[in-house]
Amino acid sequence: MIIHLFGSTTPVGNAFLKLLKDNGYKDVYQYTRNINYKNQIYLNMERPEEFSPCKFQKSSIIVSFAPIWITSQFLLGVIRSNPDFFKYIKKIIVCSSSSVLTKRFAFNKFDKELFSKLRDSEEIIVDICASLNIKYMIVKPTIVYGSFGNYKDKNFSRIINLMRWCPFIVLPSNSGLRQPISCRQLANVFFNLINNQKIFDSFKSSSLFVGGDSILDYNKMLFLIKNSTKKNDLARNCIFIKIPDYLFIFLTFPLSFFSLKFYESVLRIFADLSNFTPQSEITNQKLSKFPDKF
């Protein structure tokens, strides 16, 4: 089975690639727009007409960790310029985001546009697979954290840096639920979807919302992140100050005059963004504690 892998230069993509190598997968074609990467095929996904896949007559799978709006337009372009490529494609598995659900009713322009891009891109991929009779899976993870190799996440790394520079962080007394998943866990989800036909078939061709095994409130999540750092890390000195919810909303309201996007992200502290499929149900591994390795 040949695997065409897009977006391997991300924490999840890099972890997924290592899983493939550790489990003996050899026919893996990696594509990148960085000409300096060795053992990878140069490709600018925004110029699909330049895509020249290696000739093969063997069952293949497309796996993409690239932004789904780039992936969907790339696949559309390849259908026009190189339709024979899809003759042997048996599955398409792409990474989207749970933001297509959690930001559906956002009021700031950035998040509304993000929701539209995610929704439209998913619909394009579903239509492509339906027209070509290709099985598909659109994986929509919640908060993804952790680093792998030289690639760092953009979620918890920023939070830890904030803790290092701020002597204290003000939080509301009550906060919503989260279900963070590490890049290693998410990579393992993708690996099981291509390596275990029963697991793939159990979800059928569909969308899969996935999260970690731990569901915890936002305040608890920050506390655990802080305690996961090394004992001499400056983040350990950061103090969390809880105040009444109404006071927190009152104090943060002025942020709306400067950035609606940032203000709405602050308000999402109160929202429950959880109850997705735990990664252990897909990987059949024992329940993992939070946080996993960074």
Disulfide bonds with the S-S distance in Angstrom:
none
